[in-house]
């Protein structure tokens, strides 16, 4: 009787696979090729990164090696590590990620900080996350705000994005009201509630122009979460118009933007709300990244 085929007949050492992946990643000028390769291989083996680093001579099966190489090929085509791993850390919490949502960026943690600071000043507020995507902003705010008298809502016009957000809320054990709809529209019935006197809005809306969509790092991310008209401000222009029409006040609104959009978004806001207070906040690299509007 012939011997049974061993899944590890063809040897694949961790060290060799990592070297090959790192070489390919370096040709694409990835900022952390070694770490990316280690995380992807750890994901395939269902181990942590420490195991990968501690066992360079460990031999994996042919099937595992093939799976790893498929992930490498996808990464080289522009898929983010977060989507390939299915998860991303944000503000110390873990969020499930897939191709239907934008990968949370580290600088967006500053937007959360601004929301948290404002929530401390309001005894009872409606905290809204418009265009929630993975739900990272509103879920983090819920976890970090100790007072429970606030109302937490989040919305997105993508049903698939809301599926991800709801899953993340469940996994992080938070209670957020999720709504499907475009910008302020799903919130209109809530604004009629006379108990709500303060409104805090987080809006990390699409803000890229068509030419900026060619950036390799975002080519595989959902277009609906990135592109916003010829100047990148169509969504914010519409949002300002809806806030004005609904006659909302008082409102504290934080928007994430591109640095070059600062003068134009301030002009848009002042045109809609001449008596408003506006200012900007830098990201970790010292560039203007957030626009704050107070009504």
N, C-alpha and C positions, 0 to 999 in steps of 0.2 A: 504493500500500500504506500503510495507516494506521500511524503510529509505534507502537512497542512501549510499553506502559504502564510508566512509571518508578515504582519502589517509593517514590521520594522526591518524587513529584509534589506531594503535600500536605505542605507544610513543617511540621516540628515542631522548633522550636529547644529546645535543652537548657534554656536560661534560662527559657523560658515554661512548660515542663513542670514544672520544679522549683518555680517560683512557685506554680503551681496545687496541686501536691502539698503544699507547705509550708502553704498556707492551710488545706487540709482537715485536715492533721495538727494544726495549731494549734487548730482548733475542737474537737478531741478532747483538747487539753491534753497532747500528747505532750511528753516532756521534751527531746527533741533532734530536732525536726521536720526541720530542714535536713539534718542528717547522715543521718537515716533515708531521706529522699528521695534523697539523693545515692548512698547505698549500693545502693538498689533499682534506680536507673537504671543505675549502673555494672554491676550484675549482668545487666541486660537486654542491655546493649551489649557485655558480656564485656570490659570495660575496668576499670581501677582508678579509685578515687575522685579521684586526682590529675588524670586525664584529664577527668573531669566538671568539676572546678573550673577547669581551664585552658582549656576550650573551651566557654564559655557560648553561643556563637553557632552551635555545630555543629548541623547538621540531621540528624535521624534519620528512618528510614523510618516509614511509616504503621503497618506491622506491629509495629515496635519500640515505637512510641508506644502502640499498643493493648495490647501485652503489659505495658508499664509501668503503664498505667491499671488493668489487671486486678489487678496486685500491690497497687496503692494501695487498690483496693476491698476486697481481702482484709485488708489491714492495718487498714482502718477497721472491719472486722467483728470484729477482735480477734485475728487471727493474728499471731504475733510475727515480728519482722524476721528472727530466726534461722531460723525454719521456712521463711519465704519465700525466704531466701537459701540455705538448705540447709546452713548452717555457723555455728559459734559459736567464738570464741576463749575458751580457759580456761587459765589459768596459762601463757600464752605458747604454747600448743599449739592446733591447729585440730581441731575435732570436727564430724563430719557430724551433722546434726540433721534430724529429720522429725516428723510429727505423733504418732508413737508413743512419743516420749521427752520427758522434761522438759528444758527449756532450762537448761543449767548457769548458776548464778548466781555473780556475783563473790564473794559472801561465803562460798561453799562452798570457795573456795581456802584459807580459814582451817582448815577441816576437814582438808584435805590437809596443811597445815603441821603440824597436831597429829599426824597419822599419821607424817609424816617424822621429827619429833622423837623419837617413841617408837621408830621403827625403828632409829634410831642407837644406842639403848640395848640392843637385842636382837640377839645374834649370829646367831640363826636363828629366824625367826618365820613363822607362817602369817598372811599379810595378806589380809583378806577385805573385800569391798565388797558388802554386802547391799542388793539393790534398785538395781543398778548403772545402769540406764537406758542412757544413751549411753556409759557406761564411762569418763567423764571422770575420776572420782576414782582408780580403780585404775590406769588407764593413765598418769596423771600421776605417781602414786606410783612406778610401775615406772621411768619415765623419770628421776625425780629421785633415786631411791635407787641409789647407786653399787654397793653390795654386792650380789652376785648369789646369796647363799646363802638368801635369803628365798623363800617359796612364795607366789605371787600367784594369788588366786582371786576371782572375781566371780560374782554370781548375780542372777537376776531371774525372776519367774514369767511374764513376758511374752516369748513367742518372738519377737515383732516387735522388742521392745526389744533382745534379745540379738543379733539380726541387725545392728542399728546398732552395738552395742558391739563385735562381732567385726570389723566393717568399720573402725571407728576404731582398734582394736588393730593391724590390718594396716597401715593408713595411717601410723600412728605407730611402726611397727616394734617392737612389744613382744610379749612372750609371757605371756599371761594365760590361766589355765584358767577357762573360762566354764561355769557350771552352770545348768540350768533347775530352778526349784523355789521353794517358799514359805519365806522366811526361812532358818532353820538346817537345814531338812530335807535339802537336797541335800549338806550338808557332813558329815552324820553318819558316813559311811564313812571320811572323811578324819581325823576326830577319833580314830579307833582306831589311827592311825599313831603309834607310840611315839617316833618321831624328832621329832615336833612337841611342843615344850615351852612355846612362847610363842604367844599368839593376839592379834592386833591386828585389831579390827573397825571398819570405817567403815559407819555406817548412816544414810544420808540417806533415811529412809523417809517415806511420806505422814504429814502431821501437821496437816491442816486439818479444821475442823469444817464441817458442811453449810452454815452461814450464810456462811462465809468463801469458799465456792466461787463466790460471786456477784461477786467481785473481777474487774473487766474484763480486767486484764492476764493472767489465767490461764484465762479461759473456754474458750479453744481448746486448752488443754493437756490431756494425757490424765488423765482423772479417777482412773484406777487409781493414778497416781503422786502424787496429792494428798490424797484424802479418806481419813480414818481414824476412822470411827465418830463418835459423838455428841460426844466431848470431844477428838477429834483425836489420841488416844494409844493407840488400839486396837492398832496394829501394834507399838508399843514394849512395851506390856503383854504381848503374845504373845511377843515376842522375849525379854524377861526370863524368862518362864516356860520357854521352850525352853532358854535358857542354864542355868537352874537344874536342869532335868530332866536335861540332858546332863552336869551336874557339871563344867563347864568351868572351868579355872583353871591358870595365871594368865591373865587376860583384861584387855585394855585396849580399851574400847569408847567410840567417839565418836558421838553422836547429834545431828543437826540438828533444832531445835525452834522453835516460836514463843515469843517472850519470855514471854508470859503463862502458858505451861505449866510454867515452871521449878519452882514448889513441888510441883505434882502429880507430875511425872516423878521428882523426887527422892524423894518419898514412896513411889512405886511401886517404885523401886530399893531403898530401904532395907527395905521390906516383904519383898522377895524375897531381898535380900542384906544382912542386918543388919550384917555386919562389913566391908562394902565401903567404899571411899573414893570420894567423889563431889565434883565441883566443876563450875563453869560457865566458859564463855569467851564474851566479847562479840564481836559482828560489827563491821564498819567504822563503823557509826553509833553504837556504844556500847551497843547493846541485847544482852541475853542471847540467844545464838543456838545455843550448843552445850553439850551435857550430856556430861560425861566420867564413866565408871564404871570403877573399877579393882578387880579381884578378885584 
